[in-house]
């Protein structure tokens, strides 16, 4: 008789750690990997555990209790489609396929429809937390076939991170239909891009404008981690400054090549923001900052033509550090505000019912952007589930008012010293644009109508208008 509660395909590090997580919660897990030697090695390294190594997908399906539940942890893209194609003939009506990778949400929409047509159920779930989170408890963002949730809820919530006073609130709740789970994970990753970029800009300002040593930076970030900026990313940034270079003197961070990589989720979010017509400017700047960092050779050549300024900040050092903290916090608020605005726009476009307060709870533990800050977002959406923008919530609007003069001072100082701060500046520009009841788009519309007869609307009467601008000018 089949004995396993769930199966997993794909024994890379994330897959292995999810298996060990599930086994530690009392589940018997069947595992398969295309390179079968990995299965043998994994089983050998974990003697005595409730694991069943399978040498084929047919063997995996045969070892699973009904309804069979299989988590796919393979590379996003064609590999997922190929695996689904192989699994469908081996499964029965009501069985459940779970894609736990970073998948672009339209692919999840399509795959769910295809799998449901075959009589099975499909779950596309975001999993965040890296290797440690997968093992000890990640943030899990499931969506897809609604009928699948009752069958997978217990397992997914048991293996997820827990928060709350009694550590009993799972960072896992049903997000919505089709690709909603993967969309929320994409937004999580986009916000992660923004958070990381803002922290790096704060570091760059403190290092170059004030000349802080790594030991001093450690103290600054440690202090920041005691307040409203408390988060996993601030914590690990603090700790990075203390790691010595194993191959020489000084700290390792200073020996790392300044070219950043990316896996595509931030780019996906920016691309869909353009499709939706929403200004997710900070996250897009964070993506572009990584792209610019990758042009190392070009930057080295440009630095010879335009040598960077070595001028330091001449004002009060401690007050400027405090100003940078305010600027980081205000920019972070704008980043999350943009993320939730995009979620709301996507929900309208795709006709999803999303609970934004619950989504913020999913990110409180286990994931990369976990932070104290998310409690405030949950309270904001509890007060007003239809909140248009986080900037309009009393808590966040008051925080922005407090931070604003410091924020402007930091951005202006960075510009004067020639320090690139695309994240800080994009956040401030977004804020300034969002709070203006009149922008220069009236002139833009006039230009469009002048050269392309694209028409315009007026502020004093209803309707759509076009002007023959050349004739009107000649007559004036």
Secondary structure, DSSP 8 states (H G I E B T S, - for coil): ---BSEEEE--SHHHHHHHHHHHHTT--EEEE-SSHHHHHHHHHHTTTSSEEE-SSHHHHHHTB-SS-EEEE-S-SSHHHHHHHHHHHTT--TT-EEEE-S---HHHHHHHHHHHHHTT-EEEEEEEESHHHHHHH-BEEEEEE-GGGHHHHHHHHHHHB-EETTTT-EESB---EETTHHHHHHHHHHHHHHHHHHHHHHHHHHHHHHS---HHHHHHHHHHHTTTTT-BHHHHHHHHHTT-B-TTSSSBGGGGS-S-----SHHHHHHHHHHHHT---HHHHHHHHHHHHHT-HHHHHHHHHHS--------S-HHHHHHHHHHHHHHHHHHHHHHHHHHHHHHHHHHT----HHHHHHHTSSSSTT-BTHHHHHHHHHHH-TT-S-GGGSHHHHHHHHHHHHHHHHHHHHHHHHT---HHHHHHHHHHHHHT-S--THHHHHHHHHHHH---B--SSS-S-B---HHHHHHH-
